[in-house]
Amino acid sequence: MQKDKIVVGLDIGTTKICAIVGRKNEYGKLEVLGMGKAVSDGVIRGIVTNIDKTVHAISKAINEAEEQAGIDIRVVNVGIAGQHIKSAVHHGSITRKSNDDEITIEDVNRLTNDMYRIVIPPGSEIIHVMPQDYVVDYEDGIQDPVGMSGVKLEANFHVITAQTNAINNVNKCVRRAGLKIDNLILEPLASSLAVLSDEEKEAGVCLVDIGGGTTDIALFYDNIIRHTAVVPFGGNIITTDIKQGCSVMQHQAEQLKVRFGKAIAEEANPNEIVSIPGLRNRPPKEISIKNLAHIIEARMEEIIELVHTEIITSGYENKLAGGLVITGGGSQLHNVKQLFEYMTGMDARIGYPNEHLGKSKVEVVKSPMYATGIGLVLSGFRALDERDNRYQQVGVGHTPVKENNGTDFFKRILDKTKDLLIDDF
């Protein structure tokens, strides 16, 4: 039963590794049973660089989550991010034997599985194939072809690829921590499950997840994912700028950013000064909050410009009635919403993962910095594409498979054939 199912999300981030345990309550809301987190030393810009450190951090986070939830964790949904993530739109088509019978979920699966066989650059691997609009006998703009009649079925697919080495390193770390990966999910897609409403996805919305090492972008229109991208800057680069600009230690720079940082320099009081303890036998260092804001604003403007460029590149800039939803740890910076609105000319809001959360043991998960973790848990209960849920509800068939070789698809065809033979007898 769905309500008895417990799902664990493991967010391997640049600043933290976080494990969240959740289950659905009787109202269909997510109930967080436990959470564990550890400092992430072995990850840089979303890519695992030190396996031993990462394994240690994963084990620590998982043990903490196990103690809180009172369960033994063996299987996890893992997020993947990093600059190596690439997305492109590919076209696929199949020809059916007859137009008398209706298009079935098996036909849709066959078309989707074909996309896993497309030629991609060496050293890359397909992690998601997400259908856009379908075309049936040259009739385009069809969102759900199941039940229609037609011979030729075509579709545009949003294909997301990642570096094989990056995937292998994540797999290795999770395996060494004594765990098994159920699903490997692109982090902005997971975050979108946690913070976006169905109305926003239909109207057109761009999710901007500002993490420690990267800023992830996911763009939706008509309830379908249209564009994904990863910008190789996040909250950590702002901390580094403060460290260099104010000549302070890294941890002091982080505290300055979190406690006194503002994304708009005009909002800072020019007379406000913060005193930082000096190094051994040296006098304290005085830092102007106005100068601090200027440093932060310069870097935030660069990040927003890169995000805006991705939105323009997608071709959906003028179709986003839902505007921007900003989430992740970086979204907690003062005035960041106003700076996004000013620079892009689009409405913005801060995305909190509250919409799908019920009463939870751990209240801290309602912070935007845990949006990806909550989304990874939700992905265990919900498909990334809403159409997959509908197929399952009506009992038509199975969700499109993720395996490159399509073995699950052929296995289901064999099972169905066996059932038909048994029915005949």
ROZA-391545 format. One line per field, with one value per residue: residue number from 1; x, y, z of N, C-alpha, C in turn. Coordinates in pm, whole numbers, plus 50000, padded with zeros to 5 digits. Example, Ala and Ser with C-alpha at 12.3 -4.5 7.8 and 13.67 -1.06 7.14 Angstrom:
# ROZA-391545
resi = 1|2
n.x = 51319|51285
n.y = 49431|49775
n.z = 50780|50708
ca.x = 51230|51367
ca.y = 49550|49894
ca.z = 50780|50714
c.x = 51320|51290
c.y = 49670|50003
c.z = 50780|50787
***
This chain:
# ROZA-391545
resi = 1|2|3|4|5|6|7|8|9|10|11|12|13|14|15|16|17|18|19|20|21|22|23|24|25|26|27|28|29|30|31|32|33|34|35|36|37|38|39|40|41|42|43|44|45|46|47|48|49|50|51|52|53|54|55|56|57|58|59|60|61|62|63|64|65|66|67|68|69|70|71|72|73|74|75|76|77|78|79|80|81|82|83|84|85|86|87|88|89|90|91|92|93|94|95|96|97|98|99|100|101|102|103|104|105|106|107|108|109|110|111|112|113|114|115|116|117|118|119|120|121|122|123|124|125|126|127|128|129|130|131|132|133|134|135|136|137|138|139|140|141|142|143|144|145|146|147|148|149|150|151|152|153|154|155|156|157|158|159|160|161|162|163|164|165|166|167|168|169|170|171|172|173|174|175|176|177|178|179|180|181|182|183|184|185|186|187|188|189|190|191|192|193|194|195|196|197|198|199|200|201|202|203|204|205|206|207|208|209|210|211|212|213|214|215|216|217|218|219|220|221|222|223|224|225|226|227|228|229|230|231|232|233|234|235|236|237|238|239|240|241|242|243|244|245|246|247|248|249|250|251|252|253|254|255|256|257|258|259|260|261|262|263|264|265|266|267|268|269|270|271|272|273|274|275|276|277|278|279|280|281|282|283|284|285|286|287|288|289|290|291|292|293|294|295|296|297|298|299|300|301|302|303|304|305|306|307|308|309|310|311|312|313|314|315|316|317|318|319|320|321|322|323|324|325|326|327|328|329|330|331|332|333|334|335|336|337|338|339|340|341|342|343|344|345|346|347|348|349|350|351|352|353|354|355|356|357|358|359|360|361|362|363|364|365|366|367|368|369|370|371|372|373|374|375|376|377|378|379|380|381|382|383|384|385|386|387|388|389|390|391|392|393|394|395|396|397|398|399|400|401|402|403|404|405|406|407|408|409|410|411|412|413|414|415|416|417|418|419|420|421|422|423|424|425
n.x = 50085|50039|50035|50175|50425|50764|50989|51320|51511|51817|52024|52301|52486|52683|52747|52623|52531|52234|51988|51657|51371|51056|50695|50363|50075|49731|49597|49729|49949|50300|50480|50742|50964|51217|51543|51874|52190|52508|52829|52949|53238|53364|53260|53247|53104|52873|52981|53125|53433|53603|53593|53608|53566|53309|53161|53186|53043|52787|52723|52714|52497|52289|52285|52203|51948|51828|51823|51648|51412|51371|51407|51553|51766|51798|51755|51768|51661|51843|51987|52123|52357|52541|52785|52825|52587|52373|52121|51892|51671|51520|51392|51160|51015|50765|50624|50311|50136|49868|49592|49350|49317|49353|49603|49832|49968|50191|50284|50363|50563|50742|50827|50947|51152|51309|51441|51643|51838|51960|52234|52484|52729|53057|53135|52919|52590|52248|52011|51748|51453|51219|50898|50768|50549|50324|50289|50041|49987|50074|49929|49976|50078|49967|49913|49862|49864|49749|49488|49406|49353|49573|49853|50123|50330|50475|50715|50854|51135|51264|51579|51800|52136|52423|52762|52932|53134|53078|52828|52902|53073|52895|52728|52918|52988|52742|52698|52921|52853|52680|52429|52151|52068|51755|51631|51791|51794|51761|51853|51718|51469|51370|51350|51149|50921|50877|50832|50677|50348|50073|49924|50105|50296|50142|50074|50321|50640|50955|51188|51435|51702|51912|52197|52482|52714|52622|52374|52062|51834|51499|51248|50905|50610|50273|50235|50451|50793|51025|51280|51607|51887|52222|52390|52724|52770|52713|52600|52847|53046|52991|53054|53331|53402|53346|53529|53773|53735|53692|53902|53895|53848|53733|53508|53422|53347|53129|52950|52914|52781|52543|52427|52436|52424|52310|52131|52090|52261|52178|51988|52128|52252|52464|52604|52632|52835|53030|53211|53485|53655|54010|54299|54542|54661|54604|54436|54070|53880|53707|53410|53222|52874|52754|52959|52988|52740|52767|52961|52824|52602|52719|52807|52565|52420|52557|52499|52218|52200|52306|52111|51889|51971|51960|51683|51596|51723|51579|51345|51103|51061|50862|50639|50600|50382|50369|50603|50906|51033|51216|51443|51626|51931|52055|51843|51762|51892|51885|51666|51694|51485|51372|51585|51599|51349|51381|51595|51513|51258|51040|50778|50844|50884|50968|51044|50906|50917|50651|50399|50334|50377|50287|50205|50507|50786|51019|51067|51241|51276|51112|51243|51376|51625|51609|51457|51529|51588|51335|51193|51316|51224|50949|50952|50964|50706|50563|50550|50788|50680|50354|50177|50249|50151|49878|49846|49898|49692|49456|49503|49616|49873|50224|50476|50698|51011|51339|51572|51861|51874|51622|51513|51316|51087|51055|51025|50781|50618|50641|50527|50266|50190|50196|49983|49768|49772|49706|49451|49321|49308
n.y = 49880|50230|50412|50278|50275|50365|50617|50719|51007|51112|51373|51470|51719|52024|52170|52038|51703|51539|51337|51235|51095|50975|50936|50884|51040|50985|51179|51214|51373|51449|51304|51372|51154|51139|51297|51343|51504|51597|51758|51836|51748|51627|51701|51906|52173|52017|51780|51467|51460|51352|51037|50882|51074|51158|50919|50879|51104|51051|50813|50912|51096|50920|50742|50916|50985|50732|50681|50883|50823|50562|50337|50094|50183|50104|50143|50418|50732|50918|51239|51413|51651|51929|52084|51930|51831|51806|51918|51846|51871|51606|51435|51174|50877|50625|50361|50221|49901|49898|50126|50088|49987|50136|50371|50253|50234|50079|50137|50402|50361|50215|50405|50586|50426|50391|50632|50611|50495|50673|50848|50974|51209|51062|50918|51013|50971|50883|51017|51098|51077|51275|51315|51567|51730|51519|51376|51262|51088|51315|51513|51761|51881|51724|51617|51384|51084|50835|50612|50729|50697|50592|50566|50656|50752|51016|51216|51491|51485|51569|51532|51439|51439|51305|51306|51000|50922|51089|50990|50725|50771|50872|50648|50466|50580|50569|50293|50203|50302|50118|50112|50104|50231|50349|50530|50760|51096|51407|51698|51964|51880|51724|51919|52074|51918|51953|52228|52357|52437|52266|52445|52652|52516|52465|52722|52823|52839|52915|52739|52821|52698|52776|52651|52538|52493|52504|52657|52553|52509|52474|52461|52497|52442|52432|52216|52053|51960|52177|52284|52245|52336|52391|52620|52705|52836|52922|52961|52931|53059|53323|53342|53299|53529|53725|53649|53709|53980|54110|54029|53810|53505|53188|53068|53288|53458|53316|53334|53612|53650|53501|53618|53901|53962|54119|54128|54352|54645|54906|54879|54845|54978|55253|55328|55114|54887|54590|54406|54196|53933|53958|53787|53590|53783|54019|54326|54365|54333|54570|54575|54713|54702|54792|54776|54500|54424|54527|54357|54111|54172|54218|53959|53815|53942|53852|53576|53586|53700|53491|53297|53426|53436|53164|53127|53288|53155|52916|52984|53034|53270|53475|53339|53269|53283|53226|53320|53339|53094|53087|52887|52671|52695|52945|53112|53226|53456|53800|54022|53893|53807|54050|54149|53959|54007|54273|54254|54066|54135|53982|53827|53704|53452|53313|52974|52747|52421|52345|52287|52016|51897|51730|51703|51697|51531|51670|51998|52170|52101|52249|52459|52639|52533|52262|52175|52015|51765|51698|51685|51464|51259|51280|51207|50936|50867|50999|51037|51197|51307|51407|51268|51002|50922|50932|50727|50505|50522|50478|50225|50147|50081|50078|50295|50485|50326|50353|50228|50184|49973|49885|49652|49606|49687|49497|49274|49325|49312|49039|48929|49024|48892|48628|48641|48685|48445|48263|48356|48291|48014
n.z = 50000|49929|50145|50342|50249|50274|50196|50115|50071|49935|49935|49781|49824|49763|49990|50198|50298|50289|50437|50409|50554|50468|50468|50327|50467|50583|50442|50211|50226|50275|50534|50738|50878|50979|50979|50862|50859|50718|50699|50380|50249|50040|49794|49511|49349|49295|49205|49287|49441|49625|49726|49969|50178|50109|50132|50409|50504|50396|50533|50796|50781|50708|50928|51131|51038|51046|51323|51413|51271|51338|51181|50950|50701|50363|50090|49865|49715|49497|49432|49147|49028|48883|48664|48444|48354|48081|47852|47586|47301|47133|46846|46792|46636|46567|46368|46359|46330|46254|46204|46312|46575|46908|47020|47253|47591|47566|47311|47349|47538|47382|47198|47373|47480|47255|47244|47427|47289|47126|46967|47169|47304|47362|47683|47814|47962|47941|48160|48201|48003|47876|47762|47538|47346|47165|46831|46619|46334|46185|46310|46528|46863|47062|47388|47530|47390|47426|47358|47126|46767|46508|46277|46258|46517|46678|46863|47050|47256|47573|47649|47898|47986|48160|48286|48257|48438|48659|48736|48798|49016|49209|49236|49335|49584|49723|49724|49870|50114|50198|50078|49842|49521|49430|49249|49029|49021|48853|49020|49007|48905|49109|49313|49199|49232|49500|49550|49352|49231|49064|48913|48864|48707|48484|48394|48330|48443|48602|48778|49010|49165|49407|49506|49703|49542|49280|49062|48989|48718|48616|48379|48325|48127|48033|48204|48151|48151|48009|47978|48107|48307|48434|48626|48694|48943|49286|49626|49757|49609|49653|49921|49902|49759|49952|50147|50018|49947|50189|50340|50532|50731|50591|50729|50874|50670|50568|50786|50795|50551|50590|50823|50796|50530|50227|49921|49773|49751|49804|50001|50232|50539|50547|50771|50934|51103|51131|51369|51347|51508|51542|51403|51586|51849|51713|51624|51627|51321|51133|50948|50688|50646|50417|50223|50224|50119|49859|49751|49757|49596|49342|49264|49278|49077|48853|48860|48829|48574|48418|48465|48354|48088|48020|48037|47826|47615|47614|47487|47600|47734|47725|47797|48055|48282|48545|48642|48836|49062|49346|49514|49746|49947|49894|49839|50071|50122|50204|50030|49784|49622|49533|49378|49172|49051|48968|48784|48590|48522|48582|48780|49110|49361|49684|49715|49929|50070|50158|50065|50008|50246|50546|50895|51065|51222|51215|51202|51076|50811|50654|50546|50261|50189|50208|50001|49778|49896|50008|49771|49650|49810|49759|49490|49502|49546|49351|48994|48774|48548|48508|48347|48360|48606|48555|48368|48527|48714|48565|48506|48270|48205|48248|48385|48169|48109|48263|48208|48004|47822|47777|47879|48075|47946|47738|47897|48017|47794|47731|47963|47936|47703|47793|47976|47800|47653|47856|47916|47680|47695
ca.x = 50000|50115|50048|50272|50554|50856|51088|51433|51578|51955|52072|52447|52510|52818|52771|52572|52468|52113|51900|51523|51285|50917|50584|50240|49971|49599|49549|49815|50060|50424|50514|50886|50986|51352|51636|52013|52275|52651|52904|52997|53375|53416|53183|53272|53009|52781|53051|53203|53578|53671|53496|53612|53499|53167|53105|53178|52933|52661|52699|52676|52361|52195|52274|52122|51809|51780|51794|51527|51294|51356|51402|51680|51764|51876|51733|51753|51649|51959|51987|52249|52366|52677|52795|52833|52451|52336|51987|51865|51544|51536|51265|51152|50889|50746|50510|50233|50091|49731|49532|49217|49318|49397|49742|49838|50084|50305|50336|50432|50686|50833|50882|51036|51270|51393|51521|51761|51936|52016|52379|52520|52876|53124|53156|52792|52486|52114|51948|51602|51392|51089|50824|50707|50422|50320|50230|49977|49956|50104|49846|50067|50027|49891|49986|49843|49813|49689|49345|49380|49381|49674|49960|50253|50337|50601|50721|50979|51174|51365|51675|51899|52252|52523|52890|52933|53221|53008|52725|52972|53123|52778|52691|53023|52975|52619|52718|53017|52784|52590|52294|52118|51996|51629|51624|51886|51707|51820|51810|51611|51341|51326|51309|51023|50813|50857|50795|50589|50210|50032|49879|50226|50355|50057|50083|50458|50719|51096|51241|51577|51747|52047|52264|52615|52811|52559|52236|51991|51718|51401|51143|50782|50502|50165|50256|50557|50929|51066|51422|51684|52026|52297|52486|52829|52793|52611|52628|52988|53130|52966|53136|53471|53417|53349|53657|53879|53706|53700|54022|53857|53852|53619|53390|53374|53279|52999|52865|52880|52681|52416|52368|52428|52428|52194|52156|52080|52347|52102|51910|52219|52278|52607|52667|52636|52968|53042|53349|53527|53776|54133|54381|54621|54722|54581|54312|53952|53863|53574|53361|53101|52764|52731|53060|52952|52627|52818|53030|52719|52518|52794|52806|52427|52381|52616|52420|52086|52219|52321|51979|51803|52017|51904|51538|51583|51766|51472|51238|50977|51072|50737|50526|50603|50286|50399|50727|51018|51027|51356|51454|51764|51989|52084|51720|51737|51967|51793|51641|51726|51362|51360|51690|51556|51238|51435|51683|51447|51127|50939|50736|50920|50852|51060|50977|50918|50859|50542|50273|50305|50417|50191|50269|50634|50868|51131|51012|51345|51270|51029|51332|51405|51750|51579|51360|51573|51570|51191|51155|51366|51130|50823|50969|50937|50560|50505|50635|50833|50584|50219|50106|50280|50057|49745|49850|49891|49562|49353|49540|49649|50003|50339|50546|50812|51125|51457|51691|51908|51860|51481|51478|51190|50980|51035|50977|50637|50551|50634|50428|50133|50164|50162|49847|49673|49767|49632|49309|49265|49279
ca.y = 50000|50355|50480|50206|50285|50466|50654|50798|51092|51145|51488|51483|51857|52078|52217|51940|51579|51534|51221|51261|50976|51021|50848|50959|51021|50949|51288|51221|51467|51383|51314|51347|51072|51162|51365|51346|51577|51601|51853|51770|51792|51559|51737|52041|52210|51909|51659|51399|51468|51265|50930|50845|51179|51156|50797|50906|51199|50980|50722|50993|51147|50806|50693|51015|50971|50602|50696|50966|50757|50430|50233|50054|50234|50025|50192|50564|50809|51009|51351|51439|51787|51959|52154|51830|51798|51871|51881|51877|51818|51511|51392|51029|50832|50483|50333|50109|49809|49927|50244|50052|49982|50260|50381|50204|50275|50004|50216|50518|50307|50176|50530|50639|50339|50418|50751|50571|50439|50778|50867|51087|51220|50960|50955|51062|50870|50944|50991|51118|51104|51330|51353|51700|51710|51407|51398|51140|51105|51455|51604|51791|51948|51630|51593|51246|51015|50704|50608|50783|50606|50647|50475|50712|50821|51090|51304|51558|51443|51646|51428|51493|51351|51337|51238|50863|50920|51152|50894|50613|50813|50877|50507|50406|50635|50517|50150|50183|50336|50006|50145|50073|50343|50314|50620|50871|51203|51540|51773|52063|51812|51686|52042|52121|51841|52000|52370|52412|52387|52225|52566|52722|52438|52481|52862|52850|52884|52875|52712|52853|52638|52826|52565|52581|52495|52530|52707|52464|52572|52385|52546|52421|52510|52335|52099|51967|52016|52224|52320|52232|52383|52405|52731|52658|52925|52914|53037|52921|53157|53450|53334|53318|53672|53799|53615|53784|54122|54165|53969|53736|53359|53132|53051|53422|53507|53247|53393|53748|53637|53450|53705|54043|53979|54170|54116|54486|54732|55026|54849|54837|55102|55285|55353|54989|54823|54464|54383|54055|53910|53949|53668|53589|53910|54129|54397|54321|54394|54631|54558|54789|54621|54845|54713|54357|54413|54552|54233|54009|54216|54198|53817|53774|53993|53762|53452|53615|53719|53357|53233|53494|53393|53029|53141|53341|53046|52814|53030|53047|53388|53551|53248|53228|53361|53197|53389|53264|53043|53076|52799|52637|52775|53081|53194|53286|53582|53915|54099|53819|53806|54182|54161|53877|54077|54394|54223|53985|54192|53878|53807|53598|53418|53215|52843|52665|52288|52324|52252|51873|51846|51721|51722|51624|51531|51763|52122|52242|52064|52346|52562|52618|52459|52118|52150|51902|51644|51669|51645|51328|51168|51286|51136|50795|50849|51061|51037|51331|51353|51379|51173|50866|50895|50907|50594|50405|50531|50415|50084|50117|50015|50102|50419|50461|50276|50439|50152|50210|49860|49859|49514|49605|49701|49367|49180|49349|49261|48892|48901|49051|48784|48509|48661|48666|48300|48198|48394|48214|47879
ca.z = 50000|49919|50275|50424|50182|50330|50094|50166|49973|49972|49859|49792|49783|49775|50127|50296|50252|50370|50417|50463|50552|50468|50422|50303|50569|50526|50356|50093|50250|50314|50676|50753|50998|51031|50890|50907|50765|50748|50617|50259|50217|49920|49675|49462|49242|49266|49157|49391|49413|49721|49755|50112|50257|50075|50194|50553|50525|50367|50646|50913|50758|50708|51068|51205|50991|51096|51466|51430|51214|51399|51077|50890|50563|50268|49954|49864|49591|49501|49337|49078|48972|48837|48536|48335|48310|47954|47805|47445|47253|47023|46785|46769|46577|46539|46282|46412|46226|46209|46266|46363|46722|46972|47068|47391|47670|47514|47198|47406|47599|47274|47145|47477|47489|47138|47269|47505|47195|47039|46979|47256|47310|47443|47823|47871|47983|47952|48291|48189|47873|47915|47641|47530|47276|47070|46700|46571|46191|46150|46391|46638|46983|47146|47513|47576|47272|47458|47329|46992|46655|46418|46237|46291|46647|46692|46980|47086|47391|47646|47691|47992|47997|48263|48264|48310|48557|48771|48779|48862|49148|49300|49261|49419|49720|49786|49744|49980|50240|50228|50030|49703|49460|49365|49134|49021|48970|48838|49139|48987|48884|49244|49381|49141|49294|49637|49569|49248|49226|48930|48843|48817|48597|48366|48348|48286|48559|48602|48911|49025|49291|49434|49604|49746|49432|49149|49057|48896|48655|48552|48323|48294|48055|48005|48292|48097|48164|47877|47971|48232|48293|48559|48626|48786|49057|49390|49748|49800|49537|49721|50044|49860|49725|50080|50210|49951|49949|50326|50402|50653|50718|50518|50816|50909|50550|50562|50889|50750|50444|50643|50925|50760|50384|50152|49778|49714|49832|49844|50122|50348|50613|50532|50903|51012|51099|51207|51416|51338|51591|51465|51424|51708|51897|51619|51659|51550|51187|51117|50810|50657|50590|50282|50137|50218|50026|49724|49709|49733|49483|49216|49227|49255|48946|48753|48863|48772|48430|48359|48473|48256|47955|48000|48013|47690|47524|47609|47398|47675|47819|47729|47824|48196|48362|48687|48680|48892|49201|49390|49631|49781|50055|49849|49831|50202|50127|50207|49906|49660|49540|49469|49277|49059|48984|48906|48672|48486|48490|48604|48919|49177|49501|49744|49719|50051|50042|50255|50000|50014|50377|50654|51025|51062|51344|51198|51146|51001|50668|50581|50491|50117|50165|50206|49893|49695|49977|50014|49635|49624|49879|49683|49363|49529|49544|49232|48875|48734|48448|48560|48261|48407|48715|48498|48306|48633|48780|48485|48491|48131|48193|48334|48350|48079|48184|48260|48172|47868|47731|47752|47915|48149|47847|47673|48001|48034|47673|47747|48068|47881|47607|47874|48029|47690|47624|47966|47900|47566|47741
c.x = 50088|50138|50149|50414|50638|50965|51196|51496|51718|52007|52222|52484|52653|52850|52728|52525|52352|52030|51766|51437|51140|50819|50460|50143|49837|49543|49635|49930|50183|50455|50662|50909|51123|51440|51777|52094|52419|52717|52964|53134|53424|53343|53213|53183|52922|52846|53134|53351|53658|53572|53492|53539|53348|53097|53085|53060|52797|52624|52652|52532|52257|52175|52185|51974|51747|51739|51665|51402|51268|51342|51542|51677|51856|51870|51707|51728|51755|51947|52123|52245|52509|52675|52796|52694|52419|52194|51969|51731|51571|51398|51269|51020|50887|50626|50440|50176|49955|49680|49393|49214|49379|49545|49743|49962|50209|50368|50416|50564|50791|50904|50983|51164|51366|51487|51647|51871|51997|52165|52405|52673|52939|53146|53032|52691|52352|52056|51796|51565|51249|51014|50767|50569|50434|50258|50172|49931|49964|50012|49926|49997|49948|49974|49978|49782|49741|49538|49309|49406|49483|49782|50095|50246|50474|50598|50855|51010|51281|51460|51784|52013|52346|52650|52887|53018|53152|52901|52791|53022|53010|52737|52788|53009|52856|52635|52811|52956|52682|52447|52277|52039|51870|51615|51734|51814|51783|51764|51705|51473|51283|51274|51173|50903|50776|50798|50699|50449|50177|49987|49998|50288|50274|50071|50219|50537|50863|51142|51391|51622|51893|52110|52400|52710|52753|52422|52165|51864|51629|51283|51024|50684|50400|50188|50367|50692|50981|51216|51487|51826|52090|52400|52594|52866|52680|52653|52774|53077|53112|53050|53283|53498|53429|53483|53771|53859|53722|53822|53990|53869|53725|53494|53334|53297|53139|52901|52822|52768|52544|52349|52346|52418|52298|52230|52147|52154|52274|52025|51997|52241|52428|52681|52682|52771|52964|53188|53378|53652|53899|54205|54471|54694|54706|54448|54194|53943|53721|53533|53230|52996|52735|52832|53031|52841|52671|52885|52926|52639|52588|52787|52663|52378|52435|52535|52285|52094|52231|52189|51888|51841|51961|51755|51515|51616|51655|51361|51105|50971|50939|50615|50515|50513|50312|50529|50836|50984|51170|51359|51601|51816|52013|51963|51691|51813|51867|51787|51670|51605|51349|51463|51655|51447|51289|51515|51615|51315|51014|50903|50818|50864|50956|50984|51009|50854|50745|50418|50235|50339|50300|50263|50396|50706|50974|51080|51111|51340|51184|51112|51359|51531|51728|51481|51399|51552|51425|51143|51198|51276|50999|50832|50949|50788|50496|50603|50674|50740|50445|50145|50130|50184|49920|49739|49833|49752|49454|49385|49578|49780|50103|50404|50662|50936|51246|51582|51730|51876|51714|51436|51345|51072|50949|50981|50826|50558|50533|50528|50286|50093|50123|50019|49742|49656|49685|49483|49243|49226|49166
c.y = 50124|50418|50409|50218|50396|50491|50740|50876|51126|51254|51505|51620|51900|52120|52114|51814|51554|51411|51250|51136|51024|50914|50935|50933|50996|51057|51306|51319|51389|51410|51278|51276|51098|51231|51360|51427|51580|51702|51778|51825|51738|51593|51882|52066|52094|51779|51600|51401|51379|51160|50897|50946|51178|51036|50818|50998|51134|50890|50797|51043|51036|50755|50785|51002|50841|50613|50774|50893|50620|50319|50204|50094|50151|50081|50343|50617|50917|51118|51366|51580|51808|52018|52057|51792|51877|51827|51923|51816|51729|51466|51241|50992|50680|50469|50209|50025|49850|50054|50215|50051|50110|50254|50343|50258|50202|50077|50335|50474|50272|50300|50589|50559|50359|50536|50720|50514|50546|50795|50992|51095|51112|51010|51013|50949|50941|50912|51010|51139|51148|51378|51494|51679|51593|51451|51265|51164|51252|51557|51636|51855|51857|51598|51447|51163|50883|50709|50664|50676|50672|50546|50526|50790|50885|51173|51375|51521|51536|51542|51491|51392|51399|51260|51100|50855|50978|51059|50777|50648|50821|50735|50440|50450|50575|50369|50124|50217|50229|50028|50108|50192|50292|50397|50725|50985|51335|51632|51882|52002|51770|51809|52090|52047|51898|52139|52427|52353|52349|52345|52642|52650|52455|52621|52894|52910|52837|52859|52742|52804|52679|52743|52622|52596|52530|52595|52627|52532|52463|52470|52460|52507|52405|52204|52006|52036|52052|52250|52298|52280|52392|52517|52699|52755|52909|52998|53039|53025|53296|53455|53359|53464|53756|53776|53699|53935|54187|54114|53903|53586|53309|53122|53186|53482|53447|53308|53535|53743|53601|53553|53850|54069|54030|54165|54251|54584|54856|55006|54849|54976|55135|55305|55226|54920|54694|54446|54233|54036|53894|53818|53691|53723|54026|54198|54346|54398|54448|54626|54634|54698|54664|54782|54565|54336|54436|54426|54126|54045|54189|54053|53769|53821|53902|53632|53474|53635|53585|53281|53293|53453|53254|53036|53191|53232|52942|52853|53049|53174|53462|53465|53210|53315|53342|53260|53295|53213|53015|52990|52763|52729|52920|53172|53265|53417|53699|53984|54023|53816|53938|54200|54080|53950|54198|54361|54146|54046|54092|53871|53695|53572|53321|53083|52765|52529|52252|52262|52105|51812|51842|51750|51635|51634|51641|51889|52194|52212|52160|52460|52533|52535|52307|52081|52029|51770|51601|51620|51504|51224|51163|51208|50986|50763|50900|51053|51180|51391|51310|51275|51029|50826|50859|50768|50486|50402|50460|50268|50046|50043|50063|50234|50388|50423|50364|50362|50174|50095|49822|49720|49507|49610|49566|49263|49196|49297|49109|48854|48916|48940|48657|48519|48636|48518|48226|48227|48315|48073|47881
c.z = 50000|50055|50366|50368|50247|50227|50159|50050|50022|49879|49883|49736|49805|49918|50231|50225|50346|50335|50484|50445|50559|50427|50403|50418|50502|50434|50231|50105|50298|50461|50690|50886|51061|50929|50948|50809|50813|50655|50498|50220|50083|49792|49637|49341|49197|49220|49271|49352|49508|49771|49905|50200|50234|50138|50344|50585|50500|50485|50770|50900|50767|50852|51152|51168|51043|51242|51488|51385|51276|51296|51026|50742|50474|50125|49958|49722|49595|49395|49272|49019|48923|48697|48417|48283|48184|47916|47660|47405|47130|46973|46761|46707|46563|46444|46333|46298|46169|46274|46321|46515|46778|47011|47216|47462|47622|47395|47248|47468|47492|47216|47245|47485|47372|47163|47352|47416|47104|47065|47064|47264|47398|47586|47888|47881|47996|48089|48289|48043|47903|47791|47651|47467|47179|46937|46654|46428|46148|46218|46517|46758|47075|47271|47557|47463|47302|47436|47193|46887|46563|46389|46284|46422|46660|46819|46986|47230|47447|47707|47778|48008|48107|48231|48330|48437|48679|48827|48854|49001|49251|49338|49358|49564|49793|49817|49861|50115|50276|50181|49884|49647|49391|49237|49144|48950|48960|48947|49114|48963|49019|49318|49331|49200|49431|49645|49463|49256|49082|48847|48784|48698|48469|48307|48286|48400|48545|48745|48912|49163|49315|49545|49643|49629|49298|49169|48949|48845|48593|48507|48279|48217|48014|48081|48245|48114|48024|47866|48107|48205|48431|48541|48730|48899|49157|49510|49789|49734|49599|49849|50011|49826|49852|50149|50150|49963|50085|50403|50537|50626|50647|50606|50860|50792|50538|50663|50852|50645|50501|50735|50879|50610|50325|50003|49706|49804|49882|49974|50248|50408|50604|50665|50987|50991|51182|51244|51417|51424|51503|51490|51546|51737|51798|51654|51576|51418|51176|50971|50794|50593|50445|50183|50115|50115|49881|49666|49670|49608|49349|49170|49198|49118|48834|48744|48796|48621|48358|48357|48365|48114|47921|47968|47871|47587|47506|47513|47468|47761|47835|47760|47971|48283|48511|48735|48730|49032|49243|49516|49653|49890|50019|49842|49963|50221|50120|50071|49776|49566|49462|49358|49152|48979|48906|48780|48558|48440|48508|48753|48980|49316|49552|49760|49847|50025|50138|50194|50017|50150|50475|50785|51030|51195|51338|51128|51054|50850|50587|50522|50343|50093|50163|50095|49809|49768|49985|49877|49601|49692|49800|49552|49379|49525|49415|49115|48841|48630|48494|48478|48304|48518|48660|48436|48413|48696|48701|48457|48350|48122|48294|48296|48255|48159|48167|48215|48027|47773|47704|47793|47988|48052|47783|47772|48018|47915|47684|47850|48015|47784|47681|47926|47923|47657|47729|47953|47789|47606|47843
***
